[in-house]
Amino acid sequence: MTKKNPFSDLTGKSVEELAQLEAELAAKRFTLRFQHAVGQVENTAEIRKTRRELARVKTALATKLA
């Protein structure tokens, strides 16, 4: 059984789509970080998933702009 490469779906998106996705994920990460500090996060794994997805988007955006 092979896993799908999570980076492959980002390579087909335009720079504008990636920039919008980056802004959305940064806002989500900000919200999750504050909720975690207050103790309101039910699924702490979501913080990690969001952080990693944001890094993937930033990497894809950097490769498109380079």
FENCORDA-V405961 format. One line per field, one symbol per residue. phi: phi as a letter, one per 40 degrees, with the letter a starting at -180 (. if undefined). psi: psi as a letter, one per 30 degrees, with the letter a starting at -180 (. if undefined). Layout:
BEGIN
phi = ???
psi = ???
END
This chain:
BEGIN
phi = .bcccccccccccccccccccccccccccdccccccccgbccbccccccccccccccccccccccc
psi = kklkjffefffflleeeeeeeeeeeeeeeeeeeeeeefgfkejffeeeeeeeeeeeeeeeeeeef.
END
